[in-house]
Every structure is written in C-alpha cells, then in structure tokens.
Amino acid sequence: MFTKEGLRPASDAERKALGIPPAYTHPMIAVDPNADLIAMATITTPSGKIKPFYKYSKAFVERRQREKYKRVEKLAKRIEKVEARIHSDSESEGSDRHLAMTARLILLTGMRIGNPPQGKDPSFGASTLLLSHCSFEANAGNGRANTIVLDFIGKKGVAQHYEVKDAVFAQYVRERQGNERLFPHEANAVLRYLKRIGLAKAHDIRTLHAMTIAQALIEEITKEAKPTSKKAVKLIRKTVGTEVGKILGNNASQAIKSYIDAKLWPEIEG
C-alpha cells in the first residue's frame, strides 16, 4: 500500500485520463508510473463516512484475476467436501449452526456475504438480511412450502431477487420468525467460519457459482455447433453474461469482467 510519499496531487487532465469520478475529492496519483496502485481519492457518503477510491494498474488487476481463478479451480476440486461440512453444521444444533446456515445460503445462491448497512439507503447481503426480506412462496403446493423468496437491495442499489428451494433453510426461516434479522451475527463471523473450514476467500464461492452456471450455459449453446465468427462469440458472451449477471445481481459486463474466466469462452471454428 502507498505512503503519502508515493503519491502526488493529480491535475484535472490526469484525473480525467484515469477515470476518477467528479464526485471524488483529493485525487492523487502514483509517483512511480509502474506502481500497482496508480491513483486514489476519497468521497463523503450521505451518512458522513469518508470512503476511499482506488485505481490499480491493468497488470495488477490481471494478476489478481489470475490468482482468483486459480483459487477457484482448486476450490472446485474440493467443493463437495466443503459443501458437506457446511450442510452438516447447518443441520446440527452446534454452535456453528447459524454461521453455517449463512454459508449454506451463499452456496445455494452465490449471494454476496454482505457488509453492515450504512446510510439512509443501505444495501444488504447474506449475513445482513432481515426477516422482512424473506417470504414463503405463495403457491405452497408441490413442495413449494420449502421455497423462500428473498427480495432486497444489494450493492450499488441493485434490486436482488432469489427463490431458494431448500427444506433446511425454510425451516430455519420459520424458527427465526419474530426476530428483526435473519442471522444473529455479522459478516466477519461468517468469514472466520469459512476460513476454519478451508475457504481462503468467501467471494470465491460466488465466483465458482457463476463459473459453474456460465460453463453449463456455454456447453448448452455450443453443443450443436461451435461459433464460426467473432460476432458469434460476442453474442455467446453477451447471452451468458446477461444470464449470469441476472443470477448474481450484476449487469452482463460486470459478470463477464469479474466472474467468468476467459478460458471458458469457446474458440472460433474453421
């Protein structure tokens, strides 16, 4: 991380070239043009909290992406063991039950873990959900009594909608009726639990969830014929990105950029 000696004030032209939003104040850029962190600034939120903005070099971002996808590849090889531990803990009466139930929800949906809500228009994630965000499926026939509908506002004010069909989770929601919050703990407690069971990064579950969906979609789209032009590949990327983004609560471009390894995209035939 930079010290003050590694930064200098940015000119208006430099600020614009680096894409630092106008709302951010005190823009600074790195003295070293080859640094990983190339710029930073701050913004004051409506609640009065000062938040930082960081701009990293393309090489640094690409390196971090490669590291992430390597971790996710390793996680994919042992995900069954991780899932078994989470499911066992969430179905027990042990001290880890509440934490494991949060992890179970993340496994089922790919939902963000969630930070404590801040300001007048807070966002929510798995660990910060309220009981008011949960409702039972209106049509309770054909086993739908075990389907919980979750509607809430996520990161950047994006509306989130999930339908979770899971008898264990549904029973847990029933048990929690009368409380304000769905889970009685903060995100940090869930992170510590996940590390104890062998997950270095909680976000890797979300990425693996997205990758699994993307791979299945790509295989389905290309099973009859492989793309024969750049235009066809672009269409596949847009279709898959849109669907994955919808599931994650992101737009297509963000899903493609942050959650789908480039190695998954099909090669042009011919």
C-alpha positions in Angstrom: 0.0 0.0 0.0 1.2 3.5 -0.7 2.6 6.0 1.8 2.0 9.7 1.2 5.5 10.0 -0.2 4.4 7.6 -3.0 1.6 9.9 -4.2 1.2 13.4 -5.6 -1.8 15.5 -6.4 -3.4 14.8 -9.7 -4.1 17.5 -12.3 -7.5 17.8 -13.9 -6.2 16.3 -17.1 -4.7 13.3 -15.2 -7.8 12.9 -13.1 -9.9 12.7 -16.3 -7.5 10.3 -18.0 -7.6 7.9 -15.1 -11.4 7.9 -14.9 -11.6 9.3 -11.3 -15.3 10.3 -10.9 -16.0 14.0 -10.4 -17.7 13.4 -7.0 -14.4 12.1 -5.6 -12.1 14.6 -3.8 -8.4 14.9 -3.2 -7.3 12.9 -6.2 -3.8 11.6 -6.0 -1.6 9.6 -8.5 1.5 7.5 -8.0 4.9 9.0 -8.4 6.1 5.7 -9.9 4.3 5.1 -13.2 4.9 1.3 -12.8 3.2 1.1 -9.4 0.3 -1.3 -8.8 -1.8 1.3 -7.2 -1.8 4.2 -9.7 -4.4 6.5 -8.2 -6.7 7.1 -5.2 -9.2 9.6 -4.0 -12.0 9.9 -1.4 -15.7 10.6 -1.2 -18.0 11.5 1.6 -21.2 9.4 1.7 -24.6 10.8 2.7 -24.1 9.3 6.2 -20.9 11.3 6.5 -18.5 8.4 6.2 -15.3 9.0 4.1 -14.8 6.2 1.6 -11.6 5.7 -0.5 -11.4 5.1 -4.2 -8.5 3.1 -5.6 -7.4 2.8 -9.2 -5.0 -0.1 -9.9 -2.8 -0.8 -13.0 -4.1 -3.1 -15.7 -1.2 -5.5 -15.0 -2.1 -5.7 -11.3 -5.8 -6.3 -12.0 -4.9 -9.1 -14.5 -2.5 -10.7 -11.9 -5.2 -10.6 -9.2 -7.7 -12.1 -11.6 -5.4 -15.0 -12.5 -4.8 -15.6 -8.8 -8.5 -15.7 -8.1 -9.3 -18.1 -10.9 -6.5 -20.4 -9.7 -8.1 -20.4 -6.2 -11.5 -21.1 -7.7 -10.1 -24.0 -9.7 -8.7 -25.5 -6.5 -12.0 -24.9 -4.7 -13.9 -26.7 -7.5 -11.9 -29.9 -6.8 -12.9 -29.9 -3.1 -16.2 -28.2 -3.1 -18.1 -31.4 -2.3 -16.1 -31.7 0.9 -16.7 -28.0 1.8 -20.5 -28.3 1.0 -20.7 -31.5 3.1 -19.2 -29.6 6.1 -21.4 -26.6 5.7 -24.6 -28.8 5.3 -23.6 -30.9 8.3 -23.0 -27.8 10.5 -26.2 -26.1 9.3 -28.3 -29.1 10.1 -26.8 -29.7 13.6 -27.6 -27.9 16.8 -24.0 -27.0 17.3 -22.5 -23.5 17.9 -21.7 -23.1 14.3 -25.3 -23.7 13.1 -26.2 -20.0 12.4 -22.8 -19.3 10.6 -23.1 -22.5 8.6 -26.7 -21.6 7.6 -25.4 -18.3 6.2 -22.7 -20.2 4.3 -25.4 -22.6 3.1 -27.4 -19.7 1.6 -24.3 -18.4 -0.2 -23.7 -21.8 -1.6 -27.3 -22.1 -2.9 -27.4 -18.6 -4.4 -23.9 -17.2 -5.0 -25.1 -14.2 -2.9 -22.6 -11.7 -1.6 -21.7 -12.1 2.0 -22.8 -8.5 2.8 -21.4 -5.7 5.0 -23.2 -3.9 7.8 -25.8 -1.5 6.2 -24.8 2.2 6.2 -26.6 5.4 5.4 -30.2 6.2 4.5 -30.3 3.7 1.6 -28.3 0.6 2.9 -27.5 -2.4 0.9 -27.8 -6.0 2.1 -26.1 -9.3 1.6 -26.4 -12.8 3.0 -25.2 -12.1 6.5 -27.2 -8.8 6.9 -30.6 -9.9 5.6 -33.7 -9.0 7.6 -36.7 -11.3 8.2 -38.7 -8.7 6.3 -36.7 -9.7 3.2 -38.0 -13.2 3.4 -41.4 -14.6 2.3 -42.7 -18.0 1.6 -43.7 -19.0 -1.9 -47.4 -18.0 -2.4 -48.2 -21.3 -4.2 -47.4 -23.8 -1.4 -48.4 -26.9 -3.5 -46.0 -29.4 -5.0 -43.4 -28.9 -2.3 -43.3 -25.1 -2.7 -43.8 -24.6 1.0 -40.0 -25.1 1.2 -39.3 -22.2 -1.2 -38.2 -18.9 0.4 -38.4 -15.8 -1.8 -35.8 -13.2 -0.9 -36.2 -9.6 -2.1 -33.8 -6.9 -1.0 -31.5 -4.1 -2.2 -27.9 -5.2 -2.9 -24.7 -3.4 -3.7 -24.9 -0.2 -5.6 -28.7 -0.1 -5.0 -29.4 -3.0 -7.4 -32.6 -4.9 -6.5 -32.0 -8.6 -5.7 -34.4 -11.5 -6.1 -33.8 -15.1 -5.2 -36.0 -18.1 -4.9 -34.4 -20.6 -2.5 -35.9 -24.1 -2.5 -34.3 -25.8 0.4 -36.2 -27.5 3.3 -33.5 -26.9 5.8 -33.2 -23.2 5.0 -37.1 -22.9 5.0 -37.3 -24.4 8.5 -34.6 -22.1 9.7 -36.6 -19.1 8.4 -39.6 -20.4 10.3 -37.6 -20.7 13.5 -36.3 -17.1 13.2 -39.7 -15.5 12.9 -40.1 -12.7 15.5 -36.5 -11.5 15.1 -35.5 -8.5 13.0 -32.5 -10.1 11.4 -32.4 -13.5 9.7 -28.9 -14.3 11.1 -27.7 -13.2 14.6 -24.1 -12.3 13.5 -22.0 -10.1 11.4 -20.1 -10.8 8.1 -16.8 -11.1 9.9 -18.0 -14.1 12.0 -19.0 -15.9 8.7 -15.6 -15.1 7.2 -13.9 -16.6 10.2 -16.1 -19.7 10.0 -15.4 -20.1 6.3 -11.6 -19.8 6.9 -11.8 -22.5 9.6 -13.3 -24.9 7.1 -10.7 -24.2 4.4 -12.0 -21.3 2.4 -9.4 -18.5 1.9 -11.9 -16.1 0.3 -15.7 -16.1 0.8 -16.1 -14.4 -2.6 -14.7 -17.5 -4.2 -18.0 -19.3 -3.6 -19.8 -16.6 -5.6 -17.2 -16.8 -8.4 -17.4 -20.7 -8.5 -21.3 -20.4 -8.6 -21.0 -18.0 -11.5 -18.4 -20.1 -13.3 -20.5 -23.3 -13.0 -23.6 -21.6 -14.4 -21.5 -20.0 -17.2 -19.9 -23.3 -18.2 -23.2 -25.1 -18.3 -24.7 -22.3 -20.5 -21.8 -22.3 -22.9 -21.9 -26.1 -23.3 -25.7 -25.9 -23.9 -25.4 -23.1 -26.5 -22.5 -24.7 -28.4 -23.4 -28.4 -28.2 -25.0 -28.4 -31.7 -22.4 -26.1 -33.4 -19.4 -24.1 -32.4 -19.2 -20.4 -33.3 -17.6 -19.6 -36.6 -17.1 -15.9 -36.3 -16.1 -13.2 -33.8 -19.7 -11.9 -34.0 -21.0 -15.3 -32.9 -18.6 -15.5 -29.9 -19.6 -12.0 -29.0 -23.2 -13.0 -29.0 -22.5 -16.0 -26.8 -20.6 -13.8 -24.4 -23.5 -11.4 -24.2 -26.1 -14.1 -23.7 -24.1 -15.9 -21.0 -23.0 -12.7 -19.3 -26.6 -11.4 -19.2 -27.9 -14.7 -17.6 -25.1 -14.9 -15.1 -25.4 -11.2 -14.2 -29.1 -11.7 -13.7 -28.4 -14.5 -11.2 -25.7 -12.6 -9.4 -27.5 -9.3 -9.4 -24.9 -7.7 -11.7 -25.1 -6.4 -15.3 -23.6 -8.5 -18.1 -20.4 -6.6 -18.4 -19.6 -6.9 -14.7 -20.4 -10.6 -14.8 -18.0 -11.1 -17.7 -15.3 -8.9 -16.3 -15.3 -10.3 -12.7 -16.8 -13.7 -12.6 -16.2 -15.6 -15.8 -12.7 -16.9 -16.6 -11.8 -16.0 -20.2 -10.7 -19.7 -20.6 -14.4 -20.7 -20.7 -15.2 -18.8 -23.9 -15.4 -21.0 -27.0 -12.9 -20.9 -29.8 -13.9 -19.9 -33.3 -14.3 -22.9 -35.5 -13.0 -23.0 -39.1 
